[in-house]
Amino acid sequence: MVDEFRAYGLPKWFMYVVGFAKISIAVLLLIGLRYPAVVPGALYVLLGLMIGALVMHVKVRDSLVRSVPALGMIALCVAALVLM
């Protein structure tokens, strides 16, 4: 991941912020199994991260294949939010 963030022109500390956010989102989604009210907030944060990831893939002109995971997560977040 260090190489990816370097290729995107992002500082190393930002990689740790993103990693912390991803872990926090995962924990919140697990908590959401018991307390559903936390799920929408976690999904909005995840959606923001994935939109940011997609923007960075476009910025460095990555292939479409490298953008598919972010696109898939965006689709899943939007679907989950619509179905709530």
Distance bins in CASP14 RR format, pairs under 12 A and 6 or more apart:
PFRMAT RR
TARGET T0000
AUTHOR 0000-0000-0000
RMODE 2
METHOD distances of the structure
MODEL  1
1 7 0 0 0 0 0 1 0 0 0 0 0
1 8 0 0 0 0 0 1 0 0 0 0 0
1 10 0 0 0 0 0 1 0 0 0 0 0
1 12 0 0 0 0 1 0 0 0 0 0 0
1 14 0 0 0 0 0 1 0 0 0 0 0
1 15 1 0 1 0 0 0 0 0 0 0 0
1 16 0 0 0 0 1 0 0 0 0 0 0
1 18 0 0 0 0 1 0 0 0 0 0 0
1 19 0 0 0 0 1 0 0 0 0 0 0
1 22 0 0 0 0 0 1 0 0 0 0 0
1 53 0 0 0 0 0 1 0 0 0 0 0
2 8 0 0 0 0 0 1 0 0 0 0 0
2 9 0 0 0 0 0 1 0 0 0 0 0
2 10 0 0 0 0 0 1 0 0 0 0 0
2 11 0 0 0 0 0 1 0 0 0 0 0
2 12 1 0 0 1 0 0 0 0 0 0 0
2 13 0 0 0 0 0 1 0 0 0 0 0
2 14 0 0 0 0 0 1 0 0 0 0 0
2 15 1 0 0 1 0 0 0 0 0 0 0
2 16 0 0 0 0 0 1 0 0 0 0 0
2 18 0 0 0 0 0 1 0 0 0 0 0
3 9 0 0 0 0 0 1 0 0 0 0 0
3 10 0 0 0 0 0 1 0 0 0 0 0
3 12 0 0 0 0 0 1 0 0 0 0 0
3 15 0 0 0 0 0 1 0 0 0 0 0
3 60 0 0 0 0 0 1 0 0 0 0 0
4 10 0 0 0 0 1 0 0 0 0 0 0
4 12 0 0 0 0 0 1 0 0 0 0 0
4 14 0 0 0 0 0 1 0 0 0 0 0
4 15 0 0 0 0 1 0 0 0 0 0 0
4 18 0 0 0 0 0 1 0 0 0 0 0
4 53 0 0 0 0 1 0 0 0 0 0 0
4 56 0 0 0 0 1 0 0 0 0 0 0
4 57 0 0 0 0 1 0 0 0 0 0 0
4 60 0 0 0 0 1 0 0 0 0 0 0
4 62 0 0 0 0 1 0 0 0 0 0 0
4 66 0 0 0 0 1 0 0 0 0 0 0
5 11 1 0 0 1 0 0 0 0 0 0 0
5 12 1 0 0 1 0 0 0 0 0 0 0
5 13 0 0 0 0 1 0 0 0 0 0 0
5 14 1 0 0 1 0 0 0 0 0 0 0
5 15 1 0 1 0 0 0 0 0 0 0 0
5 16 0 0 0 0 1 0 0 0 0 0 0
5 17 0 0 0 0 0 1 0 0 0 0 0
5 18 0 0 0 0 1 0 0 0 0 0 0
5 19 0 0 0 0 0 1 0 0 0 0 0
5 53 0 0 0 0 0 1 0 0 0 0 0
5 56 0 0 0 0 1 0 0 0 0 0 0
5 60 0 0 0 0 0 1 0 0 0 0 0
6 12 1 0 0 1 0 0 0 0 0 0 0
6 14 0 0 0 0 0 1 0 0 0 0 0
6 15 0 0 0 0 1 0 0 0 0 0 0
6 56 0 0 0 0 0 1 0 0 0 0 0
6 60 0 0 0 0 0 1 0 0 0 0 0
7 15 0 0 0 0 0 1 0 0 0 0 0
7 56 0 0 0 0 1 0 0 0 0 0 0
7 57 0 0 0 0 0 1 0 0 0 0 0
7 59 0 0 0 0 1 0 0 0 0 0 0
7 60 1 0 1 0 0 0 0 0 0 0 0
7 61 0 0 0 0 0 1 0 0 0 0 0
7 62 0 0 0 0 1 0 0 0 0 0 0
7 66 0 0 0 0 0 1 0 0 0 0 0
8 14 0 0 0 0 1 0 0 0 0 0 0
8 15 0 0 0 0 1 0 0 0 0 0 0
8 18 0 0 0 0 0 1 0 0 0 0 0
8 52 0 0 0 0 1 0 0 0 0 0 0
8 53 0 0 0 0 1 0 0 0 0 0 0
8 54 0 0 0 0 0 1 0 0 0 0 0
8 55 0 0 0 0 1 0 0 0 0 0 0
8 56 1 0 1 0 0 0 0 0 0 0 0
8 57 0 0 0 0 1 0 0 0 0 0 0
8 58 0 0 0 0 0 1 0 0 0 0 0
8 59 1 0 0 1 0 0 0 0 0 0 0
8 60 1 0 1 0 0 0 0 0 0 0 0
8 61 0 0 0 0 0 1 0 0 0 0 0
8 62 0 0 0 0 1 0 0 0 0 0 0
8 66 0 0 0 0 0 1 0 0 0 0 0
9 15 0 0 0 0 0 1 0 0 0 0 0
9 56 0 0 0 0 1 0 0 0 0 0 0
9 59 0 0 0 0 1 0 0 0 0 0 0
9 60 0 0 0 0 1 0 0 0 0 0 0
10 16 0 0 0 0 0 1 0 0 0 0 0
10 17 0 0 0 0 1 0 0 0 0 0 0
10 18 0 0 0 0 1 0 0 0 0 0 0
10 52 0 0 0 0 0 1 0 0 0 0 0
10 53 0 0 0 0 0 1 0 0 0 0 0
10 55 0 0 0 0 0 1 0 0 0 0 0
10 56 1 0 0 1 0 0 0 0 0 0 0
10 59 0 0 0 0 0 1 0 0 0 0 0
10 60 0 0 0 0 0 1 0 0 0 0 0
11 17 0 0 0 0 1 0 0 0 0 0 0
11 18 0 0 0 0 0 1 0 0 0 0 0
12 18 0 0 0 0 0 1 0 0 0 0 0
12 19 0 0 0 0 0 1 0 0 0 0 0
13 19 0 0 0 0 0 1 0 0 0 0 0
13 20 0 0 0 0 0 1 0 0 0 0 0
14 20 0 0 0 0 0 1 0 0 0 0 0
14 21 0 0 0 0 0 1 0 0 0 0 0
14 49 0 0 0 0 0 1 0 0 0 0 0
14 52 0 0 0 0 0 1 0 0 0 0 0
14 56 0 0 0 0 0 1 0 0 0 0 0
15 21 0 0 0 0 0 1 0 0 0 0 0
15 22 0 0 0 0 0 1 0 0 0 0 0
15 56 0 0 0 0 0 1 0 0 0 0 0
16 22 0 0 0 0 0 1 0 0 0 0 0
16 23 0 0 0 0 0 1 0 0 0 0 0
17 23 0 0 0 0 0 1 0 0 0 0 0
17 24 0 0 0 0 0 1 0 0 0 0 0
17 49 0 0 0 0 0 1 0 0 0 0 0
18 24 0 0 0 0 0 1 0 0 0 0 0
18 25 0 0 0 0 0 1 0 0 0 0 0
18 45 0 0 0 0 0 1 0 0 0 0 0
18 46 0 0 0 0 0 1 0 0 0 0 0
18 48 0 0 0 0 0 1 0 0 0 0 0
18 49 1 0 0 1 0 0 0 0 0 0 0
18 50 0 0 0 0 0 1 0 0 0 0 0
18 52 0 0 0 0 1 0 0 0 0 0 0
18 53 0 0 0 0 1 0 0 0 0 0 0
18 56 0 0 0 0 0 1 0 0 0 0 0
19 25 0 0 0 0 1 0 0 0 0 0 0
19 26 0 0 0 0 0 1 0 0 0 0 0
19 45 0 0 0 0 0 1 0 0 0 0 0
19 46 0 0 0 0 0 1 0 0 0 0 0
19 49 0 0 0 0 1 0 0 0 0 0 0
19 53 0 0 0 0 0 1 0 0 0 0 0
20 26 0 0 0 0 0 1 0 0 0 0 0
20 27 0 0 0 0 0 1 0 0 0 0 0
20 45 0 0 0 0 0 1 0 0 0 0 0
20 49 0 0 0 0 0 1 0 0 0 0 0
21 27 0 0 0 0 0 1 0 0 0 0 0
21 28 0 0 0 0 0 1 0 0 0 0 0
21 42 0 0 0 0 0 1 0 0 0 0 0
21 44 0 0 0 0 0 1 0 0 0 0 0
21 45 1 0 0 1 0 0 0 0 0 0 0
21 46 0 0 0 0 1 0 0 0 0 0 0
21 47 0 0 0 0 0 1 0 0 0 0 0
21 48 0 0 0 0 1 0 0 0 0 0 0
21 49 1 0 0 1 0 0 0 0 0 0 0
21 50 0 0 0 0 0 1 0 0 0 0 0
21 52 0 0 0 0 0 1 0 0 0 0 0
21 53 0 0 0 0 0 1 0 0 0 0 0
22 28 0 0 0 0 0 1 0 0 0 0 0
22 29 0 0 0 0 0 1 0 0 0 0 0
22 42 0 0 0 0 0 1 0 0 0 0 0
22 45 0 0 0 0 1 0 0 0 0 0 0
22 46 0 0 0 0 1 0 0 0 0 0 0
22 48 0 0 0 0 0 1 0 0 0 0 0
22 49 1 0 0 1 0 0 0 0 0 0 0
22 50 0 0 0 0 0 1 0 0 0 0 0
22 53 0 0 0 0 0 1 0 0 0 0 0
22 73 0 0 0 0 0 1 0 0 0 0 0
23 29 0 0 0 0 0 1 0 0 0 0 0
23 30 0 0 0 0 0 1 0 0 0 0 0
23 42 0 0 0 0 0 1 0 0 0 0 0
23 45 0 0 0 0 0 1 0 0 0 0 0
23 46 0 0 0 0 0 1 0 0 0 0 0
23 49 0 0 0 0 0 1 0 0 0 0 0
24 30 0 0 0 0 0 1 0 0 0 0 0
24 31 0 0 0 0 0 1 0 0 0 0 0
24 38 0 0 0 0 0 1 0 0 0 0 0
24 41 0 0 0 0 0 1 0 0 0 0 0
24 42 0 0 0 0 1 0 0 0 0 0 0
24 45 1 0 0 1 0 0 0 0 0 0 0
24 46 0 0 0 0 1 0 0 0 0 0 0
24 49 0 0 0 0 0 1 0 0 0 0 0
25 31 0 0 0 0 0 1 0 0 0 0 0
25 32 0 0 0 0 0 1 0 0 0 0 0
25 38 0 0 0 0 0 1 0 0 0 0 0
25 39 0 0 0 0 0 1 0 0 0 0 0
25 40 0 0 0 0 0 1 0 0 0 0 0
25 41 0 0 0 0 1 0 0 0 0 0 0
25 42 1 0 1 0 0 0 0 0 0 0 0
25 43 0 0 0 0 1 0 0 0 0 0 0
25 44 0 0 0 0 1 0 0 0 0 0 0
25 45 1 0 1 0 0 0 0 0 0 0 0
25 46 1 0 1 0 0 0 0 0 0 0 0
25 47 0 0 0 0 0 1 0 0 0 0 0
25 48 0 0 0 0 0 1 0 0 0 0 0
25 49 1 0 0 1 0 0 0 0 0 0 0
25 50 0 0 0 0 0 1 0 0 0 0 0
25 73 0 0 0 0 0 1 0 0 0 0 0
25 77 0 0 0 0 0 1 0 0 0 0 0
26 32 0 0 0 0 0 1 0 0 0 0 0
26 33 0 0 0 0 0 1 0 0 0 0 0
26 42 0 0 0 0 1 0 0 0 0 0 0
26 43 0 0 0 0 0 1 0 0 0 0 0
26 45 0 0 0 0 0 1 0 0 0 0 0
26 46 0 0 0 0 1 0 0 0 0 0 0
26 49 0 0 0 0 0 1 0 0 0 0 0
27 33 0 0 0 0 0 1 0 0 0 0 0
27 35 0 0 0 0 0 1 0 0 0 0 0
27 38 0 0 0 0 1 0 0 0 0 0 0
27 42 0 0 0 0 1 0 0 0 0 0 0
27 45 0 0 0 0 0 1 0 0 0 0 0
28 34 0 0 0 0 0 1 0 0 0 0 0
28 35 0 0 0 0 1 0 0 0 0 0 0
28 36 0 0 0 0 0 1 0 0 0 0 0
28 37 0 0 0 0 0 1 0 0 0 0 0
28 38 1 0 1 0 0 0 0 0 0 0 0
28 39 1 0 0 1 0 0 0 0 0 0 0
28 40 0 0 0 0 0 1 0 0 0 0 0
28 41 1 0 0 1 0 0 0 0 0 0 0
28 42 1 1 0 0 0 0 0 0 0 0 0
28 43 0 0 0 0 1 0 0 0 0 0 0
28 44 0 0 0 0 0 1 0 0 0 0 0
28 45 0 0 0 0 1 0 0 0 0 0 0
28 46 0 0 0 0 1 0 0 0 0 0 0
29 35 0 0 0 0 0 1 0 0 0 0 0
29 36 0 0 0 0 0 1 0 0 0 0 0
29 38 0 0 0 0 1 0 0 0 0 0 0
29 39 1 0 0 1 0 0 0 0 0 0 0
29 40 0 0 0 0 0 1 0 0 0 0 0
29 41 0 0 0 0 1 0 0 0 0 0 0
29 42 1 0 1 0 0 0 0 0 0 0 0
29 43 0 0 0 0 1 0 0 0 0 0 0
29 45 0 0 0 0 0 1 0 0 0 0 0
29 46 0 0 0 0 1 0 0 0 0 0 0
29 76 0 0 0 0 0 1 0 0 0 0 0
29 77 0 0 0 0 0 1 0 0 0 0 0
29 80 0 0 0 0 1 0 0 0 0 0 0
30 38 0 0 0 0 1 0 0 0 0 0 0
30 39 0 0 0 0 0 1 0 0 0 0 0
30 42 0 0 0 0 1 0 0 0 0 0 0
31 37 0 0 0 0 1 0 0 0 0 0 0
31 38 1 0 1 0 0 0 0 0 0 0 0
31 39 0 0 0 0 1 0 0 0 0 0 0
31 41 0 0 0 0 0 1 0 0 0 0 0
31 42 0 0 0 0 1 0 0 0 0 0 0
32 38 1 0 1 0 0 0 0 0 0 0 0
32 39 1 0 1 0 0 0 0 0 0 0 0
32 40 0 0 0 0 1 0 0 0 0 0 0
32 41 0 0 0 0 0 1 0 0 0 0 0
32 42 1 0 0 1 0 0 0 0 0 0 0
32 43 0 0 0 0 0 1 0 0 0 0 0
32 80 0 0 0 0 0 1 0 0 0 0 0
32 84 0 0 0 0 0 1 0 0 0 0 0
33 39 0 0 0 0 1 0 0 0 0 0 0
33 42 0 0 0 0 0 1 0 0 0 0 0
35 41 0 0 0 0 0 1 0 0 0 0 0
35 42 0 0 0 0 0 1 0 0 0 0 0
36 42 0 0 0 0 0 1 0 0 0 0 0
36 43 0 0 0 0 0 1 0 0 0 0 0
36 80 0 0 0 0 0 1 0 0 0 0 0
36 84 0 0 0 0 1 0 0 0 0 0 0
37 84 0 0 0 0 0 1 0 0 0 0 0
38 44 0 0 0 0 0 1 0 0 0 0 0
38 45 0 0 0 0 0 1 0 0 0 0 0
38 84 0 0 0 0 0 1 0 0 0 0 0
39 45 0 0 0 0 0 1 0 0 0 0 0
39 46 0 0 0 0 0 1 0 0 0 0 0
39 77 0 0 0 0 0 1 0 0 0 0 0
39 80 1 0 0 1 0 0 0 0 0 0 0
39 81 0 0 0 0 1 0 0 0 0 0 0
39 83 0 0 0 0 0 1 0 0 0 0 0
39 84 1 0 0 1 0 0 0 0 0 0 0
40 46 0 0 0 0 0 1 0 0 0 0 0
40 47 0 0 0 0 0 1 0 0 0 0 0
40 77 0 0 0 0 0 1 0 0 0 0 0
40 80 0 0 0 0 1 0 0 0 0 0 0
40 81 1 0 0 1 0 0 0 0 0 0 0
40 82 0 0 0 0 0 1 0 0 0 0 0
40 83 0 0 0 0 0 1 0 0 0 0 0
40 84 1 0 0 1 0 0 0 0 0 0 0
41 47 0 0 0 0 1 0 0 0 0 0 0
41 48 0 0 0 0 0 1 0 0 0 0 0
41 77 0 0 0 0 0 1 0 0 0 0 0
41 80 0 0 0 0 0 1 0 0 0 0 0
41 81 0 0 0 0 1 0 0 0 0 0 0
41 84 0 0 0 0 0 1 0 0 0 0 0
42 48 0 0 0 0 0 1 0 0 0 0 0
42 49 0 0 0 0 0 1 0 0 0 0 0
42 77 0 0 0 0 1 0 0 0 0 0 0
42 80 0 0 0 0 1 0 0 0 0 0 0
42 81 0 0 0 0 0 1 0 0 0 0 0
42 84 0 0 0 0 0 1 0 0 0 0 0
43 49 0 0 0 0 0 1 0 0 0 0 0
43 50 0 0 0 0 0 1 0 0 0 0 0
43 73 0 0 0 0 0 1 0 0 0 0 0
43 74 0 0 0 0 0 1 0 0 0 0 0
43 76 0 0 0 0 1 0 0 0 0 0 0
43 77 1 0 1 0 0 0 0 0 0 0 0
43 78 0 0 0 0 1 0 0 0 0 0 0
43 79 0 0 0 0 1 0 0 0 0 0 0
43 80 1 0 1 0 0 0 0 0 0 0 0
43 81 1 0 1 0 0 0 0 0 0 0 0
43 82 0 0 0 0 0 1 0 0 0 0 0
43 83 0 0 0 0 0 1 0 0 0 0 0
43 84 0 0 0 0 1 0 0 0 0 0 0
44 50 0 0 0 0 0 1 0 0 0 0 0
44 51 0 0 0 0 0 1 0 0 0 0 0
44 74 0 0 0 0 0 1 0 0 0 0 0
44 77 1 0 0 1 0 0 0 0 0 0 0
44 78 0 0 0 0 0 1 0 0 0 0 0
44 80 0 0 0 0 0 1 0 0 0 0 0
44 81 1 0 0 1 0 0 0 0 0 0 0
44 84 0 0 0 0 0 1 0 0 0 0 0
45 51 0 0 0 0 0 1 0 0 0 0 0
45 52 0 0 0 0 0 1 0 0 0 0 0
45 73 0 0 0 0 0 1 0 0 0 0 0
45 77 0 0 0 0 1 0 0 0 0 0 0
45 81 0 0 0 0 0 1 0 0 0 0 0
46 52 0 0 0 0 0 1 0 0 0 0 0
46 53 0 0 0 0 0 1 0 0 0 0 0
46 70 0 0 0 0 0 1 0 0 0 0 0
46 72 0 0 0 0 0 1 0 0 0 0 0
46 73 1 0 0 1 0 0 0 0 0 0 0
46 74 0 0 0 0 1 0 0 0 0 0 0
46 75 0 0 0 0 0 1 0 0 0 0 0
46 76 0 0 0 0 1 0 0 0 0 0 0
46 77 1 0 1 0 0 0 0 0 0 0 0
46 78 0 0 0 0 0 1 0 0 0 0 0
46 80 0 0 0 0 1 0 0 0 0 0 0
46 81 0 0 0 0 0 1 0 0 0 0 0
47 53 0 0 0 0 0 1 0 0 0 0 0
47 54 0 0 0 0 0 1 0 0 0 0 0
47 70 0 0 0 0 0 1 0 0 0 0 0
47 71 0 0 0 0 0 1 0 0 0 0 0
47 72 0 0 0 0 0 1 0 0 0 0 0
47 73 0 0 0 0 1 0 0 0 0 0 0
47 74 1 0 0 1 0 0 0 0 0 0 0
47 75 0 0 0 0 0 1 0 0 0 0 0
47 76 0 0 0 0 1 0 0 0 0 0 0
47 77 1 0 1 0 0 0 0 0 0 0 0
47 78 1 0 0 1 0 0 0 0 0 0 0
47 79 0 0 0 0 0 1 0 0 0 0 0
47 80 0 0 0 0 1 0 0 0 0 0 0
47 81 1 0 0 1 0 0 0 0 0 0 0
47 82 0 0 0 0 0 1 0 0 0 0 0
48 54 0 0 0 0 1 0 0 0 0 0 0
48 55 0 0 0 0 1 0 0 0 0 0 0
48 70 0 0 0 0 0 1 0 0 0 0 0
48 73 0 0 0 0 1 0 0 0 0 0 0
48 74 0 0 0 0 1 0 0 0 0 0 0
48 77 0 0 0 0 1 0 0 0 0 0 0
48 78 0 0 0 0 0 1 0 0 0 0 0
48 81 0 0 0 0 0 1 0 0 0 0 0
49 55 0 0 0 0 0 1 0 0 0 0 0
49 56 0 0 0 0 0 1 0 0 0 0 0
49 69 0 0 0 0 0 1 0 0 0 0 0
49 70 0 0 0 0 1 0 0 0 0 0 0
49 73 0 0 0 0 1 0 0 0 0 0 0
49 74 0 0 0 0 1 0 0 0 0 0 0
49 77 0 0 0 0 1 0 0 0 0 0 0
50 56 0 0 0 0 0 1 0 0 0 0 0
50 57 0 0 0 0 0 1 0 0 0 0 0
50 67 0 0 0 0 0 1 0 0 0 0 0
50 68 0 0 0 0 0 1 0 0 0 0 0
50 69 0 0 0 0 1 0 0 0 0 0 0
50 70 1 0 1 0 0 0 0 0 0 0 0
50 71 0 0 0 0 1 0 0 0 0 0 0
50 72 1 0 0 1 0 0 0 0 0 0 0
50 73 1 0 1 0 0 0 0 0 0 0 0
50 74 1 0 1 0 0 0 0 0 0 0 0
50 75 0 0 0 0 1 0 0 0 0 0 0
50 76 0 0 0 0 1 0 0 0 0 0 0
50 77 1 0 0 1 0 0 0 0 0 0 0
50 78 0 0 0 0 1 0 0 0 0 0 0
51 57 0 0 0 0 0 1 0 0 0 0 0
51 58 0 0 0 0 0 1 0 0 0 0 0
51 67 0 0 0 0 0 1 0 0 0 0 0
51 70 1 0 0 1 0 0 0 0 0 0 0
51 71 0 0 0 0 0 1 0 0 0 0 0
51 72 0 0 0 0 0 1 0 0 0 0 0
51 73 0 0 0 0 1 0 0 0 0 0 0
51 74 1 0 0 1 0 0 0 0 0 0 0
51 75 0 0 0 0 0 1 0 0 0 0 0
51 77 0 0 0 0 1 0 0 0 0 0 0
51 78 0 0 0 0 0 1 0 0 0 0 0
52 58 0 0 0 0 1 0 0 0 0 0 0
52 59 0 0 0 0 1 0 0 0 0 0 0
52 67 0 0 0 0 0 1 0 0 0 0 0
52 70 1 0 0 1 0 0 0 0 0 0 0
52 71 0 0 0 0 0 1 0 0 0 0 0
52 73 0 0 0 0 0 1 0 0 0 0 0
52 74 0 0 0 0 1 0 0 0 0 0 0
53 59 0 0 0 0 0 1 0 0 0 0 0
53 60 0 0 0 0 0 1 0 0 0 0 0
53 62 0 0 0 0 0 1 0 0 0 0 0
53 66 0 0 0 0 1 0 0 0 0 0 0
53 67 0 0 0 0 1 0 0 0 0 0 0
53 68 0 0 0 0 0 1 0 0 0 0 0
53 69 0 0 0 0 1 0 0 0 0 0 0
53 70 1 0 1 0 0 0 0 0 0 0 0
53 71 0 0 0 0 1 0 0 0 0 0 0
53 72 0 0 0 0 0 1 0 0 0 0 0
53 73 0 0 0 0 1 0 0 0 0 0 0
53 74 0 0 0 0 1 0 0 0 0 0 0
54 60 0 0 0 0 0 1 0 0 0 0 0
54 62 0 0 0 0 1 0 0 0 0 0 0
54 64 0 0 0 0 0 1 0 0 0 0 0
54 66 0 0 0 0 0 1 0 0 0 0 0
54 67 1 0 1 0 0 0 0 0 0 0 0
54 68 0 0 0 0 0 1 0 0 0 0 0
54 69 0 0 0 0 1 0 0 0 0 0 0
54 70 1 0 1 0 0 0 0 0 0 0 0
54 71 1 0 0 1 0 0 0 0 0 0 0
54 72 0 0 0 0 1 0 0 0 0 0 0
54 73 0 0 0 0 1 0 0 0 0 0 0
54 74 1 0 0 1 0 0 0 0 0 0 0
54 75 0 0 0 0 0 1 0 0 0 0 0
54 77 0 0 0 0 0 1 0 0 0 0 0
55 62 0 0 0 0 0 1 0 0 0 0 0
55 67 0 0 0 0 0 1 0 0 0 0 0
55 70 0 0 0 0 1 0 0 0 0 0 0
55 71 0 0 0 0 0 1 0 0 0 0 0
55 74 0 0 0 0 0 1 0 0 0 0 0
56 62 0 0 0 0 1 0 0 0 0 0 0
56 66 0 0 0 0 0 1 0 0 0 0 0
56 67 0 0 0 0 1 0 0 0 0 0 0
56 70 0 0 0 0 1 0 0 0 0 0 0
57 63 0 0 0 0 1 0 0 0 0 0 0
57 64 0 0 0 0 1 0 0 0 0 0 0
57 65 0 0 0 0 0 1 0 0 0 0 0
57 66 1 0 1 0 0 0 0 0 0 0 0
57 67 1 0 1 0 0 0 0 0 0 0 0
57 68 0 0 0 0 1 0 0 0 0 0 0
57 69 0 0 0 0 1 0 0 0 0 0 0
57 70 1 0 0 1 0 0 0 0 0 0 0
57 71 0 0 0 0 1 0 0 0 0 0 0
57 74 0 0 0 0 0 1 0 0 0 0 0
58 64 0 0 0 0 0 1 0 0 0 0 0
58 66 0 0 0 0 0 1 0 0 0 0 0
58 67 1 0 0 1 0 0 0 0 0 0 0
58 70 0 0 0 0 0 1 0 0 0 0 0
58 71 0 0 0 0 0 1 0 0 0 0 0
59 67 0 0 0 0 0 1 0 0 0 0 0
60 66 0 0 0 0 1 0 0 0 0 0 0
60 67 0 0 0 0 0 1 0 0 0 0 0
61 67 0 0 0 0 0 1 0 0 0 0 0
62 68 0 0 0 0 0 1 0 0 0 0 0
62 69 0 0 0 0 0 1 0 0 0 0 0
62 70 0 0 0 0 1 0 0 0 0 0 0
62 71 0 0 0 0 0 1 0 0 0 0 0
64 70 0 0 0 0 0 1 0 0 0 0 0
64 71 0 0 0 0 1 0 0 0 0 0 0
65 71 0 0 0 0 0 1 0 0 0 0 0
67 73 0 0 0 0 0 1 0 0 0 0 0
67 74 0 0 0 0 1 0 0 0 0 0 0
68 74 0 0 0 0 0 1 0 0 0 0 0
68 75 0 0 0 0 0 1 0 0 0 0 0
69 75 0 0 0 0 0 1 0 0 0 0 0
69 76 0 0 0 0 0 1 0 0 0 0 0
70 76 0 0 0 0 0 1 0 0 0 0 0
70 77 0 0 0 0 0 1 0 0 0 0 0
71 77 0 0 0 0 0 1 0 0 0 0 0
71 78 0 0 0 0 0 1 0 0 0 0 0
72 78 0 0 0 0 1 0 0 0 0 0 0
72 79 0 0 0 0 1 0 0 0 0 0 0
72 80 0 0 0 0 0 1 0 0 0 0 0
73 79 0 0 0 0 0 1 0 0 0 0 0
73 80 0 0 0 0 0 1 0 0 0 0 0
74 80 0 0 0 0 0 1 0 0 0 0 0
74 81 0 0 0 0 0 1 0 0 0 0 0
75 81 0 0 0 0 0 1 0 0 0 0 0
75 82 0 0 0 0 0 1 0 0 0 0 0
76 82 0 0 0 0 0 1 0 0 0 0 0
76 83 0 0 0 0 0 1 0 0 0 0 0
77 83 0 0 0 0 0 1 0 0 0 0 0
77 84 0 0 0 0 0 1 0 0 0 0 0
78 84 0 0 0 0 0 1 0 0 0 0 0
END
